[in-house]
Amino acid sequence: PVAPEKAITLSLLRSKQKSIKVDMTVYPEIEAPVTKGQVMGKAVVSADGIAPIEVSLIATEDDQRLGWFDALIAKIKRKLGKA
């Protein structure tokens, strides 16, 4: 799981609230193990009439697991005696 590194507060007119947009990017090159607090990506919050606000997305807990593809490669290597 990921979460914003810090809270974001916006002051908007009620009529502008529907214009709030959040674009999130998770960095694809992240590999296991992941440590709590590690930067995993970024979020950009924007709305009509305000400058975009960028905040880092961080891991909320440690995770030692490999992704499914990396786990498959590791298993194949073990079977072939190359790990």
N, C-alpha and C positions, 0 to 999 in steps of 0.2 A: 504494500500500500504506500501511496505517496500523499503528501499534504503540502500546502504552501509553507514556505520558510517563515513568513510573518503574516499577520492579519492585514487585510486590505479594507479600508473604509472609504466609501464614496458618499459625497453629499450631492444629491440630484433632486431636481424637481420631480414630482410624481409622474408628470407627463413624459419624462425622459427615461424612466425606469425600464421600459420595454426595449430600450436601445442598448442595454448592457449586453456585452458580448465577451466571452471568455474563450481564448484560443490556447490549448495546451499542447505542448510538444514534449514527448518522452524521448530521451536520447537513445537511439538504437544500439550504440556501441557499448552500452553498460553490460557487464558480464558478472556472473556470480563469482564469489560471494558479494553480497550487498551489505553494507553496514549502516546502522541507524544514523541518520543525519547526512548521508551521502547525497549529493545533488544528482537527481535522476532526470531532470528536464526543467522546463519553464512554463509559466502561464502568463499570458498577456490579457489584462482586463481593459476594456475600452467601452466608451459610451459617448453619445452625442454631446459635444461641448466640453469634453475633458481630454487631457493628454493620456495616451495609453500608459498603463502601469504594469511593469514587468516584475514578476516575483519567481524565485527559484522553487522548484518542487523537490522536496527531499523525502528520502525513505523514512518511514515512521518506525521501522523495526529492522533488526538484522535478518538476513535471509541467505542461508548457505546453499540453497537448492540451485541446481542448474536449470536452464530452460529446457524444453522438451527436445530440441534439436541437439544441444550440447550434451544432454544426458544420453541420447541415442549414440552419438559419436563416442562418448566415454565408454559405453557398454560394448560397442563394436571393438574398440581398442583393447578392452579387457579380454574379450573372447579371443582376439588375435594375439594376445600376449604382448601387446605394445604399450601397455599403461603401467 
